[in-house]
Amino acid sequence: MSLTSIVSKVFLARQKELEKYQNEGEAMQMQALTGLVQRAKDTQYGRDHLFTTVKTYDDFRQTVPLNTYEELKQYIDQMRHGDRDVLWPGQVKWYAKSSGTTNDKSKFIPVSNEGLQHIHYAGGFDSVALYLRNNPKSRLFDGRSLILGGSHSPNYNVQGSLVGDLSAILIENINPLANLVRVPKKKTALLNDFELKRERIANETWKKNVTNLSGVPSWMLSVLTRVLEISGKKTLDEVWPNLEVFFHGGVAFTPYHQQYKELITKPDMHYMETYNASEGFFGIQSDFDDPSLLLMLDYGILYEFIPMEYYTDDPAGREEMNKHIVPLSGVEIGKNYAMVISTSCGLWRYIIGDTVSFTSRNPYKFVITGRTKHFINAFGEELIVDNAERGLEMACQKTNAEVLEYTAAPVFMDNRAKCRHQWLIEFAKEPDDLQQFADILDRRLQEINSDYEAKRYKNITLQHLEIVKARPNLFNDWLKSKGKLGGQHKIPRLSNSRAIIDEMLRMNEE
């Protein structure tokens, strides 16, 4: 009897519980609301916002304001200096460092013990539970898990308090028994220098029996490439013949899928997407044949959704957004929403910055469509990341290309009122014809985005997009120059500003 067949019994009860998602989602959300408000009613935030008066969702919506990081920052700063009972009961000692805001280089997302156990670790457990349900022949636990994480450092001078990548916080606090089935060793996993970490991970793991991978596709690809170089093998099938699944998240997988198929040629390799952000674990791909994610409803997270036609970054527009926001029971299939969360980490009605669209209500399943700030809408075209991914996918298919990294931004109107989108693309495999690639991408964007199509009409306003070919390693070099190489750092795919793309274009010419 294999170890997996024994260990898999641990997941049977949870697999049964997850069946309740089919019909009990709305009841679970009301339980989440009640539990959150009751636990936090005596915190500073709970007293400031009259949590004791909240009995219904409408009470909650009317009493608690919509927040971004800027509104919660003063509370989080208190918590980071050791204050207790601020956003959540007790002292919160862990802070996930995330990309910054307009006013700050970084955000520091509180991770309470409840959040660590009942959100993040629960999501990891459920990912395995759903995978084993879908693949009963799995030998997952008969080998090792290669888990790629970031790094952490002390938080001010508060004893036992850490700040860093969420993945590093998870590795630091993981059950010691898990270290028996994971690689690399903890000291290597938490290294700050990604290039050194990459080298050590490859050396420590290539002779192990690795059955599964977990991490961000872009950074994992870098590690796996080094594994092949050290081992002298052509594919990972030769290095790890029992490899069977990659649990991935952090960035869209579409640009990397072809490269992974070339690295891992076995036909029974599985890929499972997870939506595990610094702010919480929200979704898991529950069906190999359906890219939609199952919304995780019983982690003590309350979800709300702002229709994107009412979304604005302007704080003056919060009241209007609050009029149109809906709880889970009010979502419509196919509509684009900005997601809002309240969690046991003390994030209250927090606008996370991601946009989603539901594909099913029983159970609630969704796809990530982009970011509220990662889009191009300089000329009314409303291009979102989901559009970009689908356009690139077709262009790659038609021209035998592979995209490694990309970013795009507008070229603003000149004195003849002409403008265009400029794409900076690093290819893993260059297209047969770059102009054909650009033509296909442009046409596909018009097919899937009516606003883009309207602005492209007869080249009157928006001209044909431009593609600039990036030199090898440009994106990694830019991240390294910012001290963001490795971990969960990534470059915005789309931006209304030219700040990032202009920096990268200058580096590309050097």
C-alpha positions in Angstrom: 0.0 0.0 0.0 1.4 3.4 -1.0 1.8 6.2 1.5 -0.6 8.3 -0.6 -3.4 5.8 -0.2 -3.0 6.0 3.6 -2.6 9.8 3.8 -5.5 10.5 1.4 -7.9 9.2 4.0 -7.2 12.4 6.0 -8.9 14.4 3.2 -12.1 12.3 2.9 -14.1 14.3 5.5 -13.2 17.6 3.9 -14.0 16.4 0.4 -17.5 15.6 1.7 -17.9 19.0 3.3 -17.0 20.8 0.1 -20.0 19.3 -1.5 -22.0 21.8 0.5 -20.7 24.5 -1.7 -23.2 23.4 -4.3 -26.3 24.7 -2.4 -25.2 26.3 0.9 -23.0 29.1 -0.3 -25.2 32.0 0.8 -25.7 30.5 4.2 -22.0 30.1 4.7 -21.5 33.8 3.8 -24.0 34.9 6.5 -22.2 32.7 9.0 -18.9 34.4 8.0 -20.4 37.9 8.5 -21.8 37.0 11.9 -18.6 35.4 13.1 -16.4 38.2 11.9 -18.4 41.0 13.5 -18.8 39.1 16.8 -15.1 38.3 17.1 -14.0 41.9 16.3 -16.7 43.9 18.1 -14.4 44.9 21.0 -11.4 45.9 18.8 -10.6 49.5 18.1 -12.0 49.3 14.6 -15.1 47.4 15.8 -15.8 50.1 18.4 -15.1 52.9 15.9 -17.7 51.4 13.5 -20.4 50.2 15.9 -20.0 46.5 15.3 -22.4 45.8 18.2 -25.2 47.3 16.1 -24.6 45.0 13.1 -27.2 42.3 12.7 -27.7 42.0 8.9 -25.6 42.5 5.8 -27.4 45.8 5.1 -26.4 47.0 8.6 -22.8 46.0 7.8 -22.9 47.8 4.4 -24.3 51.0 5.9 -22.0 51.0 9.0 -18.6 50.0 7.7 -17.0 52.1 4.9 -15.3 50.7 1.8 -11.6 50.8 2.3 -8.3 50.7 0.4 -4.9 50.3 2.1 -4.7 54.0 2.6 -7.7 54.0 5.0 -6.5 51.0 7.0 -2.8 52.0 7.1 -3.0 54.0 10.3 -4.5 50.9 12.1 -1.9 48.6 10.5 0.9 50.9 11.6 -0.3 50.6 15.2 -0.4 46.8 14.9 3.1 46.6 13.5 4.4 48.5 16.5 2.8 45.9 18.8 -0.6 47.3 19.7 -3.3 44.8 20.4 -7.0 44.6 19.6 -6.8 47.1 16.7 -8.3 45.5 13.6 -8.5 42.0 15.0 -8.5 40.6 18.6 -5.0 40.1 20.2 -1.6 40.9 18.7 -1.0 40.2 15.1 2.7 39.3 14.5 2.9 38.5 10.8 2.7 40.9 7.9 2.7 39.9 4.2 4.6 42.5 2.2 2.9 43.3 -1.0 3.4 45.8 -3.9 3.0 49.4 -2.9 0.4 52.0 -3.3 0.5 55.6 -4.7 1.9 56.8 -1.4 4.0 53.9 -0.2 6.6 51.5 -1.7 5.0 48.5 0.0 1.8 47.4 1.7 2.0 45.4 4.9 -1.0 43.0 5.0 -1.7 41.7 8.5 -1.8 37.9 8.8 -3.5 36.8 12.1 -3.1 33.3 13.6 -6.8 32.7 12.6 -6.1 33.9 9.1 -3.0 31.8 8.8 -4.7 28.6 10.0 -8.3 29.0 8.7 -7.6 30.9 5.4 -4.1 30.2 4.0 -3.4 26.7 5.4 -7.0 25.7 4.8 -6.6 26.7 1.2 -3.5 24.6 0.8 -5.3 21.6 2.4 -8.3 22.0 0.2 -6.1 22.3 -2.9 -4.8 18.8 -2.1 -8.2 17.5 -1.2 -9.7 18.6 -4.5 -6.7 17.3 -6.4 -6.9 13.8 -4.8 -10.7 13.8 -5.5 -10.0 14.4 -9.2 -7.0 12.1 -9.4 -7.7 9.0 -7.2 -4.6 7.2 -8.7 -2.3 9.9 -7.4 1.0 9.0 -5.7 1.4 12.6 -4.4 2.8 11.7 -1.0 5.1 9.0 -2.2 7.6 11.7 -3.0 8.5 15.3 -2.2 6.8 18.7 -2.7 9.0 21.4 -4.3 7.6 24.6 -2.7 9.0 27.9 -4.0 8.8 30.7 -1.5 10.1 34.2 -0.7 11.9 35.6 2.3 11.1 37.5 5.5 12.8 39.8 8.0 12.1 41.2 11.5 9.2 43.7 11.9 10.6 46.7 13.7 11.7 45.6 17.1 8.6 43.7 18.0 9.6 40.3 19.4 8.6 37.4 17.2 7.1 39.6 14.6 7.9 39.1 10.9 7.4 40.9 7.7 7.9 39.4 4.2 6.5 37.4 1.4 3.3 35.5 2.3 5.0 32.3 1.1 7.9 32.9 3.5 5.4 33.4 6.4 3.7 30.1 5.5 7.0 28.2 5.3 8.2 29.7 8.6 5.0 28.6 10.5 4.3 25.3 8.7 3.8 22.1 10.8 7.3 20.6 11.2 5.9 17.3 9.9 5.4 19.0 6.5 9.2 19.5 6.2 9.5 15.7 5.9 7.8 15.8 2.5 8.9 19.1 1.1 12.1 20.5 -0.5 14.2 22.5 -0.4 15.4 22.7 3.2 13.9 25.6 5.1 17.1 27.7 5.2 17.3 27.6 1.5 13.6 28.3 0.9 13.8 31.5 2.9 17.0 33.0 1.3 16.6 36.6 0.2 18.9 36.5 -2.8 16.8 34.8 -5.5 19.8 34.0 -7.8 21.6 32.2 -4.9 18.3 30.6 -3.9 17.6 29.3 -7.4 21.1 27.7 -7.5 20.7 26.0 -4.2 17.2 24.8 -4.8 18.3 23.2 -8.1 21.2 21.5 -6.5 19.2 20.3 -3.5 16.2 18.9 -5.4 17.3 17.5 -8.8 18.2 14.1 -7.3 15.0 13.9 -5.1 11.8 12.2 -6.0 9.7 15.3 -6.6 6.0 14.5 -7.3 4.5 18.0 -7.1 5.4 21.7 -7.5 3.9 24.8 -5.8 4.7 28.4 -6.7 4.4 31.3 -9.1 4.8 30.1 -12.7 7.4 32.7 -13.8 9.8 32.1 -10.8 9.2 28.3 -10.9 10.1 28.2 -14.6 13.5 29.9 -13.8 14.2 27.2 -11.1 13.2 24.3 -13.4 15.4 25.6 -16.2 18.3 25.6 -13.8 17.4 22.0 -12.7 17.7 20.9 -16.3 21.0 22.6 -16.8 22.5 21.0 -13.7 21.1 17.5 -14.4 22.0 17.6 -18.1 18.6 16.3 -19.0 16.3 17.5 -21.7 13.0 17.3 -19.9 11.8 17.2 -16.3 10.2 13.8 -17.0 13.8 12.4 -17.0 14.7 14.3 -13.8 11.5 13.6 -11.9 9.6 10.7 -13.6 6.9 10.7 -10.9 6.1 14.5 -11.2 2.3 14.7 -11.5 0.9 18.2 -10.6 1.8 21.9 -10.4 -0.2 24.0 -8.0 0.3 27.5 -9.4 -0.9 31.0 -8.8 0.2 34.6 -8.5 0.2 35.4 -12.3 -1.9 34.1 -15.2 -0.7 30.8 -16.4 -1.6 31.2 -20.1 1.7 32.8 -21.2 3.7 30.0 -19.6 1.6 26.9 -20.4 3.4 26.1 -23.7 6.8 26.3 -22.1 5.7 24.0 -19.3 4.4 21.5 -21.8 7.8 21.5 -23.4 9.6 21.1 -20.1 7.2 18.4 -18.9 6.1 16.2 -21.8 4.2 13.5 -19.9 0.6 13.5 -21.0 -0.8 12.9 -17.5 0.8 16.0 -16.0 -1.8 18.1 -14.2 -2.0 21.9 -13.5 -4.2 23.4 -10.8 -4.6 27.1 -10.4 -5.1 28.6 -7.0 -6.0 32.2 -6.0 -3.8 32.7 -2.9 -3.0 36.4 -2.4 -1.4 38.2 0.5 -4.9 39.2 1.6 -6.4 35.7 1.6 -6.9 32.4 -0.1 -10.0 32.8 -2.3 -10.2 30.2 -5.1 -9.1 26.8 -6.3 -9.5 25.1 -9.6 -11.8 22.2 -8.7 -12.0 20.6 -12.2 -9.0 19.9 -14.5 -11.2 20.6 -17.5 -12.6 23.9 -16.3 -10.3 26.9 -15.8 -12.9 28.5 -13.4 -12.0 28.7 -9.7 -14.3 27.5 -6.9 -14.9 30.4 -4.5 -13.9 29.3 -1.0 -16.8 30.2 1.2 -16.2 28.8 4.7 -12.8 30.4 5.5 -14.2 33.2 7.5 -14.1 35.6 4.6 -17.1 37.8 3.6 -17.2 38.6 -0.1 -18.8 41.7 -1.8 -18.7 42.7 -5.4 -18.7 46.1 -7.1 -20.0 46.1 -10.8 -17.1 47.6 -12.7 -19.3 50.2 -14.4 -19.6 51.8 -11.0 -16.0 51.3 -9.9 -13.7 54.3 -9.4 -10.4 54.9 -7.6 -11.6 58.3 -6.5 -12.6 58.2 -2.8 -15.4 60.7 -3.6 -17.0 57.9 -5.5 -17.2 55.4 -2.6 -20.8 56.3 -1.7 -22.0 55.6 -5.2 -20.1 52.3 -5.3 -21.6 51.4 -2.0 -25.1 51.9 -3.4 -24.4 49.3 -6.2 -22.2 46.8 -4.4 -23.8 43.3 -4.0 -23.2 40.4 -1.7 -22.5 37.0 -3.1 -26.2 36.3 -3.5 -26.5 39.3 -5.9 -23.8 38.4 -8.5 -24.7 37.8 -12.1 -22.9 35.4 -14.4 -20.6 37.0 -17.0 -20.5 40.4 -15.3 -17.2 42.0 -14.4 -16.8 42.9 -10.7 -14.2 44.4 -8.4 -13.8 42.1 -5.4 -14.2 43.4 -1.8 -13.3 41.3 1.2 -13.6 41.3 5.0 -11.4 38.7 6.8 -10.2 37.3 10.1 -6.9 39.1 9.4 -8.7 42.5 10.1 -9.3 43.6 6.5 -12.7 45.3 6.6 -14.6 45.9 3.3 -11.2 45.9 1.7 -11.0 46.6 -2.1 -8.4 44.1 -3.0 -7.8 45.4 -6.5 -8.6 42.2 -8.4 -11.5 41.9 -10.9 -13.5 38.7 -11.4 -16.4 37.3 -13.4 -18.6 34.5 -12.3 -19.1 31.4 -14.6 -21.5 29.5 -12.2 -23.6 30.1 -9.1 -24.2 26.5 -8.0 -21.5 26.2 -6.9 -20.0 29.7 -7.1 -17.2 29.6 -9.6 -15.3 32.5 -11.2 -12.4 33.6 -13.4 -9.9 36.3 -12.6 -10.3 39.0 -15.3 -7.6 41.4 -14.2 -6.8 44.3 -11.8 -8.7 47.4 -11.1 -5.5 49.4 -11.8 -3.9 47.0 -14.3 -5.7 48.0 -17.4 -5.4 50.5 -20.3 -8.3 52.9 -20.6 -6.4 56.0 -22.0 -8.8 56.4 -24.9 -12.0 54.7 -23.7 -10.9 51.2 -24.9 -11.1 49.5 -21.4 -8.6 46.8 -22.2 -8.2 44.4 -19.2 -5.7 41.7 -18.5 -8.1 38.9 -19.5 -8.4 40.5 -23.0 -4.6 40.7 -23.3 -4.1 37.0 -22.2 -6.6 35.7 -24.7 -5.2 37.9 -27.5 -1.7 36.7 -26.9 -2.8 33.1 -26.7 -4.2 33.2 -30.2 -1.2 35.2 -31.6 1.2 32.5 -30.1 -0.9 29.7 -31.6 -1.0 31.2 -35.1 2.7 32.2 -35.3 4.4 29.3 -33.4 5.5 31.8 -30.6 5.9 31.6 -26.9 5.7 34.7 -24.7 7.8 34.8 -21.6 6.9 38.2 -20.1 5.1 41.3 -21.3 3.8 44.7 -20.4 1.8 47.3 -22.3 1.0 50.9 -22.0 -0.6 53.7 -24.2 1.3 56.0 -26.5 -0.6 59.2 -26.0 -2.1 61.4 -28.8 0.3 63.4 -30.9 -0.6 66.7 -32.6 -2.5 64.7 -35.3 -4.7 63.1 -32.6 -3.0 59.7 -33.3 -2.4 57.2 -30.5 -1.7 53.5 -30.0 -0.8 50.8 -27.5 2.8 49.8 -27.2 3.6 46.2 -26.1 7.1 45.3 -24.7 7.4 41.5 -25.1 10.1 39.1 -24.1 9.7 35.9 -26.2 10.8 32.5 -25.1 10.3 31.6 -28.7 10.0 34.3 -31.3 7.1 34.3 -33.8 7.7 33.3 -37.3 6.7 36.8 -38.3 6.5 39.6 -35.7 4.2 41.7 -37.8 1.8 38.8 -38.3 1.9 38.3 -34.5 1.0 42.0 -34.0 -1.8 41.8 -36.6 -3.4 38.7 -35.0 -3.1 40.2 -31.5 -4.7 43.4 -32.7 -7.6 41.6 -34.5 -8.2 39.3 -31.6 -8.5 42.2 -29.1 -11.1 43.8 -31.4 -13.0 40.5 -31.5 -13.2 40.2 -27.7 -13.4 43.9 -26.7 -16.1 46.0 -28.4 -14.7 49.3 -26.9 -11.2 48.5 -28.3 -12.9 47.7 -31.6 -14.8 50.9 -31.7 -11.6 53.0 -31.0 -9.7 51.1 -33.7 -12.4 51.7 -36.3 -10.7 52.8 -39.5 -7.6 53.9 -37.5 -9.5 57.2 -36.8 -8.5 57.3 -33.1 -6.5 54.3 -32.0 -3.8 53.1 -34.4 -2.5 49.6 -34.9 -0.7 48.4 -31.8 3.1 48.4 -31.7 5.3 45.5 -30.5 8.8 46.1 -29.2 10.9 43.0 -28.7 12.6 42.8 -25.3 16.1 41.5 -25.0 16.6 38.3 -23.0 16.2 38.7 -19.2 15.0 42.3 -19.5 12.1 41.8 -17.1 14.3 40.0 -14.5 16.9 42.7 -14.8 14.3 45.4 -14.2 12.9 43.6 -11.1 16.5 43.1 -9.9 17.2 46.8 -10.2 14.2 47.5 -8.0 15.2 44.8 -5.4 12.2 42.7 -6.3 13.7 39.7 -8.0 12.0 36.5 -6.8 9.2 36.0 -4.3 5.8 37.1 -5.6 6.9 40.3 -7.3 5.7 40.9 -10.8 5.5 43.7 -13.3 2.0 45.0 -14.2 0.8 43.5 -17.5 -1.2 46.6 -18.4 -0.8 50.2 -17.2 -2.4 53.5 -18.0 0.9 55.2 -17.2 4.1 55.0 -19.2 6.4 55.2 -16.1 7.3 51.5 -16.0 7.5 50.8 -19.8 9.7 53.8 -20.4 12.1 52.7 -17.7 12.2 49.2 -19.3 12.6 50.6 -22.8 15.6 52.6 -21.7 17.1 49.4 -20.2 16.3 47.5 -23.4 18.4 49.9 -25.4 21.4 49.8 -23.1 
